[in-house]
């Protein structure tokens, strides 16, 4: 069974049009674009129960070729963790408690522990990856609900690397984190695939972000972005595959959210992929690192 999404996850309007349909490893993925704000989101999509079972049992196997942690994936996680640390270190963050949502085997948690000497906690729905993180001595929970039953304090840093695109209601999720988990003086570290450069359409990606729409989602959720970068680390030095940003809670939530629609999203994606394919053709040996994309 699948769920048809009528209301846009950003603005709530029910006017949308077909943006893309493709097959991801044999599964049909259909994305639509909101005609009011320009957000691209998947519809139809898995139901909530299907999603829970998918992440617990199938996600790693479908996307990484193995349900267990692999040496290749570990190497990618280490390079991504280093990239995220380099992104944050110039901000002089004061971190006593760090929460990483979607922590896998805990590589990012360990890197930030080393750098900031902080206490760490993680969320990882995949049992095998969660158990591997726990064997490394990390406090890792299966879900946000389980975390909130066991942890009572707030975190000076919450990181979500390649997680927000999996959330069916990203604004609601971010508001909950801001109100219940993030320290009022804390920071939110996000990384998502870039709609205009990344092959981001897969069954688990419910929302696809540009720099504009991810800023709109954060602004509506009560955050202010203090730094944003498009880049390809760790897979490419040439292509802006990812959007990484650091945000803080707004000092005041008074006032109305002002929606600024994204324009020409389909043309921007076409232009981005034209550039990508041109670079791949002209500089095939240079665009990608040896571990692929």
N, C-alpha and C positions, 0 to 999 in steps of 0.2 A: 504494500500500500504506500502511496505517496501523498504528499500534502501540497495543494496548490496555494501559493502565496498571493493574496490579493492586495494587502496593504504594504506599501513600501517600508522597509525597515528604518529608513531615515525620516521621511516626512509624513508617512501614513496614508498617502494618497493611493487610490486604486486604479490609476490610469498608467498603463505601461505597455511596452511594445517589445517584440522579439529582438534581442540583441545578438545572440549567437546560439547555435546548437552544434554539438560535436560529440564524438565518442571518446571516452577516456578508458582505455584498456577494456573495451567491450561494453561499457556502460554509457548510456545516453545522458548527456548533461545539457540542460537548456537554461540559458540565462536571459533575463529580461531587463529592460531599462525603464526606470520610472520617468514618465513624461513630464513630471513636475520638477524633480530635483536632479535627475540624471544619474542616480545611483543604479549600479548594475547588481542584480541579485538573482539567485537561482530559484526557478519555479517551473515545474514542480520539484519538490525536494523530499528527502527522507523525513518520516515522522520522528517525533521525539524518542519514542521507544526504539525505532529502527536505528537512530543515530547512536543511542547508548550502546546497543549491541554491536554496531559497526566499529566504534572506537575501542570497545573492549576486546574484540576478536579479529576484525578484518583490516583495520586501517593500515597498520604497519605492513602487513603482508601485501596489500594492494599497492601501496605507495613505495615501499622499500624492498619488496621482494622477499622479505623474511619477517616472521612474527617476533623473532629474537633480535637483540642488538647485534649489529654487524660492525666489523672493523672499518668499513668504508663510511658507514653512517657516523661512527664515533669520530673519525677524522674530520668529517664535515662539521659535526657539532663543536669540536674543539676550535676550528677556525672561525665558526660563527660566534662562539663565546668570546673569542679574542677580539673580533670585530665589534661586538656590542660593548665590551669593556673599553676599547679605544674610543668609542663614540661617547661614552659617559664620563670618562676620567677628567676631561677638561671642564666639566660642570661642577667639580669640587663637591660632590654629593657627600652628605653625612648619613651613613647607612648603618643602623644597628640591627635592623631586621629586614630580611629580603624574602619576598615571595615570588616564585617563578611558576606561572601557570602554563601547563603543557611542558613540564620540565624534562620529559623523557628519562634518561638515566642519570640526570643531574649534573651534566658537564658545566652548564652556565652557573648553577648554584655553587659549584666548587670553585670556579674561576672568581666569582665575586666574593666568596668567603676568603680566598687568598688575598684579594686586593683590598677589601674593606674590613676584614676581620669581623664580619657580621654573623648573626644567627640566621639560619636559612630554613625555609620550608618550601615544599613544592606540591603541585597537583599534577598527577599523571594517570589518565584513565586506563592505559594499557598495562595489564597485570605484569607481564614479563619485564617491561622497562621499569615499572614502579618497583618491582622486587629487586632489580639490579641497583637502583638508586638507594634503596633501603640497605642493601648489603654493603654499600659504600659509606654507611653511617648517616645518611640524610633522612630528615623527617619529610616523608612524601605521602600524600593522601590521594585517594581515588577520585575525589570530587570536591567541589567547593563546599557542599553541605557537610561532608566529613571533616574538612579543614575547620569550618566554623564551629563544629562541636568540640574540637580539640584545642584550637588556638583562640585565645581571648584578647590578645593585644592587637596593635596595628603595625603596619609595615612602612618603613621610610622609603622603600622601593618595591614596586610591583612590576615585574617584567612579563610580557606576553609576546614572545617571538613566534610568529606564524600561528597565531591562535584566534585573533579577532575575526579573521575571515571565516572561521568555523562557527561563529555565533549567530543563531537565528535572529536575535534581537540585540544587536551590539550596543545600542544606546542604553537600554535597560540594564545590561550587564555591567557597563562602565559606571553607571550611576550607583549601582549596588556596591561596586568596589570602592568608589569614592566615598560613599556614605558609611560603610561598615568596616572596610579593611585598610584603606590607605590613610596614613597619618596626614593631618591637615597641611603639614609642611613637607610632605613627601613628594615623590616623583613617580610617574608612570612611564615605563620604557616599552615601546611598541615597535614591532617590525611586521610588515605585511607585504605580500607580492604586489608589484606595481602593474595595474591593469594595462598600461600602455607599453609593457616590455616583457612581461612574464606570461608563460603558458599556464595561466592560473585557473583554468576551467576544469574542475574535477569534482566528483560527487561530494566530497567533504567541504568544499569551498562554497559557502552559502551566500557570501557577499564578496564582490571584487572591488578594490579600492584604487582610486587615483589619489594624488596628493590633495586634491580639492575635496573629494568626498570624505576621506578619512579625517581631514580637518573639520569638516562640517559635523561628522558624527561625534568627535571629541568635544567640539564647542557646545553641541546640544546636550551632551552629558555633563557639562559643567567643568571642562578642562581648558587650559590655555597652553598652547604649544610653545615651548621655549627654544627648541632646536629641531630641524628636520633635514634629512639627507636622502637623496636617491643614489643608489649604488648597486654593484653586482656582487659584492663579497658574500661568500667565499668562492663563487663560481666564475665570475668574470670581472675583469678590470675595465671592460669596454661598455657593458650594457647596464642600464639602470633597472635591474630586475626587482629591486626591493625598495621599500620606503621605510626608513627607520626614524623614529622621533622620540623626543622626550617631552613630557607634558606635566603640568602641575595643576592642582585644583584651583579654580578661580577664587579669588579672595572674596568675591561677592557674587551670589547667584541671582541677585535682583536684576530685573530687566527681562526683555523678551528675546528669545533666540531669533536671529534674523537669517532666514534661509537664503543662501546664494546658490542658485542652480548651477550644475555643471553643464556646459554647452559642448556640442559636437563630440561627444564621447566616442562614438563609433569611428568617426574620421580620425580622431587622435590615436585610437588603437591601431587603425590601419596604417597611419603614418609611422607609429612607433615600430610596428612589425616590418614595415617596408625598410626602415633603417636597420633593424636587427638583421633581416635576411640579407641585405646588401653587405653589411659588415661580415656576416658569416661567409658570404661568397667570396669577398675580396681578401679577407684576412682569416681564412679558415683555421690556420694554425695558431692564431693569437687571441681570438675572441674568447674562447672557453678555456678554463683550467682543465687539467687532465682528468678530473673526477666527473666531468660532464655537467649537466644542468639540473 
